[in-house]
């Protein structure tokens, strides 16, 4: 040969070990990157824009332009929900790329970082996980893209933020003195716990409190409650609430009373919520996890996931909306519990029948949920939204836009897809329509009278804003008409007039003409805007 081999300073055995370690880590890394690529491409290019994410990006644009929350623009959630998406909006402005692309990239990166960071903590405390590296890319998939329709929702970001706290909590519980983790790990876990709570206060407190209280009672010690990460998370939450109280008073004085009057009462009966598929699916996951552990207790890590998931269910029940995105945290934790229990299984032939049944039920639950969510996402037509977008783009460039629709489903994506500027104070006419539904349901005459007065004030306010701002585009419900936002039985109840039937609104709309209409959306354009060829 032309050149001799160069001898290595490392022993051959050590080289082989390192090569084997690199190969062993290589496929989980490759699988994670493939999942990330899939999630970014599909969330940005294939799945129709998520209505809630679109709305928070719209608000973010307004806030960066100087609008005041709860004053110039109304959002039913506290300020942190808006702040959460400001980095994506800011990155969009700085780079010229869309904020939606940055949401796809950013949420994907956060999910990967959170899962791998949490896996590192967990594997250090649990040797079993080191033999099951497949759980890492699998966890990335389920945390990141189990629910394509709800990609980027606050609830998904919340569970991403919570994972390091859960991993460190379990690592602590494997030690005698409940001590584990480096300073950096404790800080990251604490910040994540604070973010989790601030996204959905106060309902998100229980998933942290219940596991901590259970372990504290078992150990007869306050250490599980007074960890560094708990104190960091609590300090962040208290500082946030103090900021709201001092600087965001209009949310409490103007927004909260309306929410108590209209938004919160719009809920399903508790029994009906408990029968929804989201709850029954989590119950099936819990049963499968417990069956796989029988006759012993479930694995500690799996048990903590179940406790945290079960502690989130009351928030879903209390809200009573039945919307899937609100179930994302406990369904994700249910799947993680199944996987953590599965890695504890012995060879299949030696398993008792109950354990085999649990494993089968768990696998069936995961496959069913994944197939259902992805099937729904990929078969969902965006034809109506694309047609409305094309009609607006043909008529006017970068229009101003307002909504009198009964919900947000069309307006927010349309605003983003057309490059429009949303100029309204209210999201849409949802409060007018929801108040009308409550009028049909309430038997108390005083409550009905208050709701009638609210509808009239709301209609006059929107009519005045339409007159003052004269938006280029007004969005209304499509030919399919408004739909009830939650699964309520309204049979034998006469429908209430829609917002466009209100005399004050009708007078303003006389200056508009129909531009486009389909089942999902009606688009009106100001009559004095000339039609382009």
C-alpha positions as CSV (number, residue, x, y, z in Angstrom):
1,X,0.0,0.0,0.0
2,X,1.1,3.6,-0.6
3,X,0.7,4.7,3.0
4,X,1.0,2.8,6.3
5,X,-1.8,2.6,8.8
6,X,-1.6,5.2,11.5
7,X,-1.7,3.6,14.9
8,X,-4.3,4.9,17.3
9,X,-3.5,5.8,20.9
10,X,-6.8,4.2,22.0
11,X,-7.1,0.5,22.8
12,X,-8.9,-1.5,20.1
13,X,-11.6,-2.5,22.7
14,X,-12.3,1.1,23.6
15,X,-12.6,2.1,19.9
16,X,-15.1,-0.8,19.4
17,X,-17.2,0.3,22.4
18,X,-17.3,3.9,21.2
19,X,-18.2,2.8,17.6
20,X,-21.0,0.6,19.0
21,X,-22.3,3.4,21.2
22,X,-22.3,5.8,18.2
23,X,-24.3,3.2,16.1
24,X,-26.6,2.6,19.0
25,X,-27.4,6.3,19.3
26,X,-27.4,7.0,15.6
27,X,-30.7,5.4,14.7
28,X,-32.7,7.2,17.5
29,X,-31.2,10.5,16.3
30,X,-32.0,9.7,12.7
31,X,-35.5,8.7,13.6
32,X,-36.0,11.9,15.6
33,X,-34.8,14.0,12.7
34,X,-37.2,12.2,10.3
35,X,-40.1,12.8,12.7
36,X,-39.1,16.5,13.0
37,X,-38.9,16.9,9.2
38,X,-42.3,15.3,8.8
39,X,-43.9,17.5,11.5
40,X,-42.5,20.8,10.0
41,X,-43.5,20.0,6.4
42,X,-47.0,18.7,7.3
43,X,-47.8,21.4,9.9
44,X,-46.7,24.2,7.6
45,X,-47.7,23.0,4.1
46,X,-50.5,20.4,4.4
47,X,-52.7,20.8,7.5
48,X,-55.1,23.9,7.4
49,X,-54.0,26.7,9.7
50,X,-55.0,26.1,13.3
51,X,-57.6,28.6,14.3
52,X,-56.3,29.3,17.8
53,X,-52.7,29.6,16.8
54,X,-53.7,31.9,13.9
55,X,-55.6,34.1,16.4
56,X,-52.7,34.4,18.8
57,X,-50.4,35.3,15.9
58,X,-52.9,38.0,14.8
59,X,-52.9,39.4,18.3
60,X,-49.1,39.2,18.4
61,X,-48.9,41.4,15.3
62,X,-51.3,43.9,16.9
63,X,-49.3,44.0,20.2
64,X,-46.0,44.5,18.4
65,X,-47.7,47.4,16.6
66,X,-48.7,49.0,19.9
67,X,-52.1,47.6,20.6
68,X,-53.0,47.1,24.3
69,X,-54.4,43.7,25.4
70,X,-57.9,43.8,26.9
71,X,-58.2,47.5,25.7
72,X,-57.5,47.7,22.0
73,X,-58.0,44.0,21.4
74,X,-59.8,41.4,23.5
75,X,-58.4,38.0,24.2
76,X,-60.3,35.7,26.6
77,X,-57.1,34.2,28.0
78,X,-54.6,36.0,30.2
79,X,-51.6,37.8,28.7
80,X,-49.2,34.9,28.8
81,X,-51.0,33.1,26.0
82,X,-50.2,36.0,23.8
83,X,-46.6,36.5,25.0
84,X,-46.0,32.8,24.2
85,X,-46.3,33.5,20.5
86,X,-44.6,36.8,20.3
87,X,-41.1,35.3,19.6
88,X,-42.5,33.6,16.5
89,X,-44.1,36.8,15.3
90,X,-40.9,38.8,16.0
91,X,-38.8,36.2,14.1
92,X,-41.2,36.5,11.2
93,X,-40.7,40.2,11.1
94,X,-36.9,40.0,11.4
95,X,-36.4,37.3,8.8
96,X,-39.2,38.0,6.3
97,X,-40.4,34.4,6.8
98,X,-43.9,33.7,8.0
99,X,-44.6,33.4,11.7
100,X,-46.4,30.1,10.9
101,X,-43.1,28.6,9.6
102,X,-41.4,29.7,12.8
103,X,-44.1,28.1,14.9
104,X,-43.5,24.8,13.0
105,X,-39.8,25.0,13.4
106,X,-39.9,26.4,17.0
107,X,-42.4,24.0,18.5
108,X,-40.5,21.1,16.8
109,X,-37.2,22.2,18.2
110,X,-38.7,22.7,21.7
111,X,-40.3,19.3,21.6
112,X,-37.0,17.5,20.6
113,X,-35.0,19.5,23.2
114,X,-37.5,18.7,25.9
115,X,-37.8,15.0,25.2
116,X,-34.1,14.4,24.9
117,X,-33.3,16.5,27.9
118,X,-35.9,14.6,29.9
119,X,-34.7,11.3,28.6
120,X,-31.1,12.1,29.7
121,X,-32.4,12.8,33.3
122,X,-34.6,9.7,33.3
123,X,-32.0,7.3,31.9
124,X,-29.5,8.4,34.5
125,X,-31.9,7.3,37.2
126,X,-33.5,4.4,35.4
127,X,-31.2,1.8,33.8
128,X,-34.1,0.1,32.1
129,X,-34.6,3.0,29.8
130,X,-31.1,2.8,28.4
131,X,-32.0,-0.6,26.9
132,X,-35.0,0.9,25.2
133,X,-33.8,3.9,23.1
134,X,-36.8,3.5,20.8
135,X,-38.8,5.3,23.5
136,X,-37.0,8.6,22.8
137,X,-38.1,9.1,19.1
138,X,-41.5,7.5,19.9
139,X,-41.9,10.1,22.7
140,X,-40.9,12.9,20.3
141,X,-43.6,11.8,17.9
142,X,-46.3,11.5,20.4
143,X,-45.5,14.8,22.1
144,X,-44.9,16.7,18.8
145,X,-47.3,15.4,16.3
146,X,-49.9,13.0,17.7
147,X,-52.5,15.7,17.1
148,X,-51.7,17.4,13.8
149,X,-54.9,19.5,13.9
150,X,-53.7,21.0,17.2
151,X,-50.1,21.4,16.4
152,X,-48.7,24.5,18.1
153,X,-51.6,24.9,20.5
154,X,-50.8,26.3,24.0
155,X,-51.7,22.9,25.6
156,X,-49.1,21.2,23.4
157,X,-46.4,23.7,24.4
158,X,-47.5,23.3,28.0
159,X,-46.8,19.5,28.0
160,X,-43.5,20.1,26.2
161,X,-42.5,22.5,29.0
162,X,-43.6,20.1,31.8
163,X,-41.6,17.0,30.7
164,X,-38.3,18.1,32.4
165,X,-40.0,18.6,35.7
166,X,-41.7,15.2,35.5
167,X,-38.3,13.5,34.6
168,X,-36.5,15.3,37.5
169,X,-39.3,14.5,39.9
170,X,-39.0,10.8,39.1
171,X,-35.2,10.9,39.4
172,X,-35.6,12.5,42.8
173,X,-38.0,9.8,44.0
174,X,-35.4,7.1,43.3
175,X,-33.1,8.6,45.9
176,X,-33.3,8.3,49.7
177,X,-33.0,12.1,50.3
178,X,-35.1,13.1,47.3
179,X,-32.1,14.8,45.8
180,X,-31.2,14.7,42.1
181,X,-30.3,16.8,39.1
182,X,-27.7,19.5,38.5
183,X,-28.3,23.2,39.0
184,X,-29.0,23.7,35.3
185,X,-31.5,20.8,35.3
186,X,-33.3,22.2,38.3
187,X,-33.6,25.6,36.8
188,X,-34.8,24.3,33.4
189,X,-37.4,22.0,35.2
190,X,-38.5,24.9,37.3
191,X,-38.9,27.3,34.4
192,X,-40.8,24.6,32.5
193,X,-43.2,24.0,35.5
194,X,-43.8,27.8,35.7
195,X,-44.6,28.0,32.0
196,X,-46.9,25.0,32.3
197,X,-48.9,26.7,35.0
198,X,-48.9,30.2,33.4
199,X,-50.3,28.8,30.2
200,X,-53.5,27.5,31.8
201,X,-53.9,28.9,35.4
202,X,-55.4,27.7,37.6
203,X,-56.3,24.3,36.0
204,X,-52.8,23.3,35.4
205,X,-51.7,23.4,39.1
206,X,-53.1,19.9,39.8
207,X,-50.9,17.9,37.5
208,X,-47.9,19.2,39.4
209,X,-49.5,19.2,42.9
210,X,-51.0,15.8,42.9
211,X,-47.9,13.7,42.2
212,X,-45.9,15.9,44.6
213,X,-48.5,15.6,47.4
214,X,-48.8,11.8,46.9
215,X,-45.0,11.3,47.2
216,X,-44.9,13.7,50.1
217,X,-47.5,11.6,52.0
218,X,-45.8,8.4,51.1
219,X,-42.5,9.7,52.4
220,X,-44.0,11.7,55.2
221,X,-41.8,14.6,54.2
222,X,-42.1,18.0,52.7
223,X,-39.1,17.6,50.4
224,X,-41.3,16.6,47.4
225,X,-43.1,19.9,47.8
226,X,-40.2,22.2,48.5
227,X,-37.8,21.3,45.7
228,X,-35.8,24.0,44.0
229,X,-37.7,23.6,40.7
230,X,-41.0,23.9,42.6
231,X,-39.9,27.1,44.2
232,X,-38.7,28.5,40.9
233,X,-42.0,27.6,39.2
234,X,-44.0,29.1,42.0
235,X,-41.9,32.3,42.0
236,X,-42.4,32.7,38.2
237,X,-46.2,32.1,38.6
238,X,-46.5,34.6,41.5
239,X,-44.5,37.2,39.6
240,X,-46.7,36.7,36.5
241,X,-50.0,37.0,38.5
242,X,-48.6,40.2,40.2
243,X,-47.8,41.6,36.7
244,X,-51.4,40.8,35.6
245,X,-52.9,42.4,38.7
246,X,-50.8,45.6,38.4
247,X,-50.5,46.1,34.6
248,X,-53.4,44.1,33.1
249,X,-56.3,45.3,35.2
250,X,-58.7,45.7,32.2
251,X,-58.6,41.9,31.9
252,X,-60.1,41.5,35.4
253,X,-62.5,44.5,35.2
254,X,-63.7,44.2,31.6
255,X,-63.0,40.8,30.2
256,X,-63.5,38.5,33.2
257,X,-67.1,39.6,33.9
258,X,-68.1,38.8,30.3
259,X,-66.4,35.4,30.5
260,X,-68.3,34.6,33.7
261,X,-71.6,35.7,32.1
262,X,-71.2,34.0,28.7
263,X,-68.1,31.8,28.2
264,X,-68.0,29.8,31.4
265,X,-71.7,28.9,31.5
266,X,-71.5,27.5,28.0
267,X,-70.6,24.0,29.1
268,X,-71.8,20.5,28.8
269,X,-73.2,18.6,31.8
270,X,-70.5,16.8,33.8
271,X,-72.0,13.4,33.0
272,X,-71.9,14.1,29.3
273,X,-68.3,15.3,29.5
274,X,-67.2,12.1,31.3
275,X,-68.7,10.1,28.4
276,X,-66.7,11.9,25.7
277,X,-64.1,9.9,23.8
278,X,-61.2,11.9,25.1
279,X,-62.0,10.8,28.7
280,X,-62.9,7.2,27.9
281,X,-59.6,7.0,25.9
282,X,-57.6,8.1,28.8
283,X,-59.4,5.7,31.1
284,X,-58.6,2.9,28.6
285,X,-54.9,3.9,28.7
286,X,-55.0,4.0,32.5
287,X,-56.6,0.5,32.7
288,X,-54.1,-0.9,30.2
289,X,-51.2,0.6,32.2
290,X,-52.5,-0.9,35.5
291,X,-53.2,-4.2,33.8
292,X,-49.6,-4.5,32.4
293,X,-48.3,-3.9,35.9
294,X,-50.6,-6.5,37.7
295,X,-50.4,-8.0,40.2
296,X,-47.8,-5.4,41.3
297,X,-48.1,-1.6,41.3
298,X,-47.3,0.2,38.1
299,X,-43.8,1.4,37.4
300,X,-43.0,4.5,39.3
301,X,-42.4,6.6,36.2
302,X,-45.6,5.3,34.5
303,X,-47.5,5.9,37.7
304,X,-46.4,9.5,37.9
305,X,-47.5,10.1,34.3
306,X,-50.9,8.6,35.1
307,X,-51.2,10.8,38.2
308,X,-50.3,13.9,36.3
309,X,-52.7,13.0,33.4
310,X,-55.6,12.1,35.7
311,X,-55.0,15.4,37.6
312,X,-55.6,17.3,34.4
313,X,-58.9,15.6,33.6
314,X,-60.9,17.8,36.1
315,X,-59.9,20.9,34.2
316,X,-61.3,19.3,31.0
317,X,-64.5,18.4,32.9
318,X,-65.0,21.7,34.6
319,X,-64.5,23.6,31.4
320,X,-67.1,21.4,29.8
321,X,-66.3,22.3,26.2
322,X,-65.3,18.9,25.0
323,X,-62.7,20.4,22.6
324,X,-59.9,18.0,21.8
325,X,-57.0,20.5,22.2
326,X,-58.0,20.8,25.8
327,X,-57.4,17.1,26.2
328,X,-54.0,17.0,24.6
329,X,-52.1,17.1,27.9
330,X,-53.7,14.2,29.6
331,X,-53.9,12.1,26.5
332,X,-50.2,12.7,25.8
333,X,-49.3,11.7,29.4
334,X,-51.5,8.6,29.1
335,X,-49.5,7.4,26.1
336,X,-46.2,8.1,27.8
337,X,-47.4,6.1,30.8
338,X,-48.2,3.2,28.5
339,X,-44.7,3.3,27.0
340,X,-42.9,3.5,30.3
341,X,-44.9,0.5,31.6
342,X,-44.4,-1.4,28.5
343,X,-40.6,-1.3,28.8
344,X,-41.0,-3.2,32.1
345,X,-42.7,-6.2,30.5
346,X,-41.0,-9.5,30.7
347,X,-40.9,-11.9,27.6
348,X,-44.4,-12.3,26.1
349,X,-44.7,-16.1,26.7
350,X,-44.2,-15.7,30.4
351,X,-46.8,-13.0,30.9
352,X,-50.1,-13.8,32.7
353,X,-53.3,-13.2,30.7
354,X,-54.2,-9.9,32.4
355,X,-50.8,-8.4,31.5
356,X,-51.2,-9.6,27.9
357,X,-54.7,-8.1,27.8
358,X,-53.3,-4.8,29.1
359,X,-50.5,-4.7,26.6
360,X,-53.0,-5.4,23.8
361,X,-55.4,-2.7,25.0
362,X,-52.6,-0.2,25.3
363,X,-51.3,-0.9,21.8
364,X,-54.8,-0.7,20.4
365,X,-55.4,2.6,22.2
366,X,-52.3,4.1,20.8
367,X,-52.9,2.9,17.2
368,X,-56.5,3.9,17.3
369,X,-55.8,7.4,18.6
370,X,-52.9,8.0,16.2
371,X,-54.9,6.7,13.2
372,X,-58.0,8.7,14.1
373,X,-56.1,12.0,14.7
374,X,-54.0,11.7,11.5
375,X,-56.9,10.5,9.4
376,X,-59.0,13.4,10.5
377,X,-56.2,15.9,9.8
378,X,-55.3,14.6,6.4
379,X,-58.9,14.2,5.2
380,X,-60.0,17.6,6.4
381,X,-60.8,19.7,3.3
382,X,-59.4,23.2,3.1
383,X,-61.2,23.9,-0.2
384,X,-63.6,26.5,1.3
385,X,-60.7,28.4,3.0
386,X,-58.5,28.3,-0.1
387,X,-61.4,29.6,-2.3
388,X,-62.2,32.4,0.1
389,X,-58.5,33.3,0.3
390,X,-58.2,33.4,-3.5
391,X,-61.4,35.6,-3.8
392,X,-59.9,38.1,-1.4
393,X,-56.5,38.2,-3.0
394,X,-58.1,38.8,-6.4
395,X,-60.1,41.7,-5.1
396,X,-57.7,43.7,-2.8
397,X,-54.1,43.6,-1.6
398,X,-53.4,43.5,2.1
399,X,-57.0,44.4,3.2
400,X,-58.2,45.4,6.6
401,X,-60.6,42.8,8.0
402,X,-63.2,42.3,10.7
403,X,-65.5,39.4,11.7
404,X,-69.1,39.2,12.7
405,X,-69.1,35.3,12.4
406,X,-70.3,33.2,15.3
407,X,-66.8,31.7,15.8
408,X,-63.2,32.1,14.9
409,X,-62.8,29.2,12.6
410,X,-62.5,31.1,9.3
411,X,-61.5,34.6,10.1
412,X,-58.1,34.0,11.7
413,X,-56.6,31.7,9.1
414,X,-58.0,34.0,6.4
415,X,-56.4,37.0,8.0
416,X,-53.0,35.2,8.0
417,X,-53.4,33.7,4.5
418,X,-54.4,36.9,2.8
419,X,-51.8,39.1,4.6
420,X,-54.8,41.1,6.0
421,X,-54.6,43.5,8.9
422,X,-57.2,42.6,11.6
423,X,-58.5,45.9,13.0
424,X,-61.4,44.8,15.2
425,X,-61.4,44.9,19.0
426,X,-63.5,41.7,19.3
427,X,-62.4,38.4,17.8
428,X,-65.8,37.8,16.1
429,X,-69.5,37.7,17.0
430,X,-69.1,34.6,19.2
431,X,-70.3,36.4,22.4
432,X,-73.5,37.5,20.7
433,X,-74.3,34.0,19.4
434,X,-73.3,32.3,22.7
435,X,-75.5,34.6,24.7
436,X,-78.3,33.7,22.3
437,X,-77.8,30.0,23.0
438,X,-77.7,30.6,26.8
439,X,-81.0,32.6,26.5
440,X,-82.6,29.5,25.0
441,X,-81.3,27.4,27.8
442,X,-81.7,29.5,30.9
443,X,-85.0,29.5,32.8
444,X,-84.2,32.3,35.2
445,X,-85.9,35.4,33.8
446,X,-83.3,37.8,35.3
447,X,-80.4,36.0,33.7
448,X,-82.2,35.9,30.4
449,X,-82.9,39.7,30.6
450,X,-79.2,40.4,31.3
451,X,-78.1,38.3,28.3
452,X,-80.6,40.1,26.1
453,X,-79.1,43.4,27.2
454,X,-75.6,42.0,26.6
455,X,-76.4,41.0,23.1
456,X,-77.7,44.4,22.3
457,X,-74.7,46.2,23.7
458,X,-72.4,43.8,21.9
459,X,-74.2,44.4,18.6
460,X,-74.1,48.2,19.0
461,X,-70.4,48.1,19.9
462,X,-69.5,46.0,16.8
463,X,-71.8,48.2,14.6
464,X,-70.0,51.3,15.8
465,X,-66.6,49.8,15.2
466,X,-67.6,48.8,11.7
467,X,-68.8,52.3,11.0
468,X,-65.7,53.9,12.4
469,X,-63.1,51.6,10.9
470,X,-64.8,50.7,7.6
471,X,-62.8,47.5,7.0
472,X,-62.2,46.4,3.4
473,X,-63.5,42.9,4.3
474,X,-66.1,41.6,6.7
475,X,-66.3,37.9,7.4
476,X,-69.6,36.1,8.4
477,X,-70.8,32.5,8.8
478,X,-71.1,30.5,5.6
479,X,-74.2,28.9,4.1
480,X,-74.1,26.0,6.6
481,X,-74.9,28.6,9.3
482,X,-73.5,29.0,12.8
483,X,-72.9,25.8,14.9
484,X,-73.2,25.4,18.6
485,X,-69.6,25.7,20.1
486,X,-70.2,22.8,22.5
487,X,-72.3,19.6,22.3
488,X,-75.5,20.9,23.8
489,X,-79.0,19.6,23.2
490,X,-81.0,22.5,21.6
491,X,-83.8,20.5,20.2
492,X,-87.2,22.1,20.4
493,X,-85.5,25.5,21.0
494,X,-86.2,28.3,18.5
495,X,-83.0,29.7,17.0
496,X,-82.0,33.2,18.0
497,X,-81.3,35.8,15.2
498,X,-77.7,36.0,14.0
499,X,-75.6,39.1,14.4
500,X,-76.0,40.1,10.8
501,X,-79.8,40.3,11.4
502,X,-79.4,43.0,14.0
503,X,-80.7,46.3,12.6
504,X,-77.6,48.3,13.6
505,X,-75.3,45.7,11.9
506,X,-77.6,45.4,8.9
507,X,-77.4,49.1,8.3
508,X,-73.6,49.1,8.3
509,X,-73.5,46.0,6.0
510,X,-75.7,47.8,3.4
511,X,-72.4,49.5,2.3
512,X,-70.9,46.1,1.5
513,X,-71.5,43.6,-1.3
514,X,-71.0,39.8,-1.4
515,X,-67.6,38.8,-2.6
516,X,-67.6,35.1,-2.0
517,X,-69.7,32.5,-0.1
518,X,-69.5,28.8,0.6
519,X,-70.5,26.5,3.4
520,X,-67.8,27.6,5.8
521,X,-67.5,31.4,5.2
522,X,-69.2,34.4,3.7
523,X,-66.9,37.2,2.6
524,X,-68.2,40.7,2.2
525,X,-66.2,43.5,0.6
526,X,-66.8,47.3,0.9
527,X,-68.9,48.4,-2.1
528,X,-66.7,51.3,-3.0
529,X,-63.7,49.0,-3.7
530,X,-63.4,48.6,-7.4
531,X,-63.3,45.0,-8.7
532,X,-60.0,44.1,-10.3
533,X,-59.9,42.3,-13.7
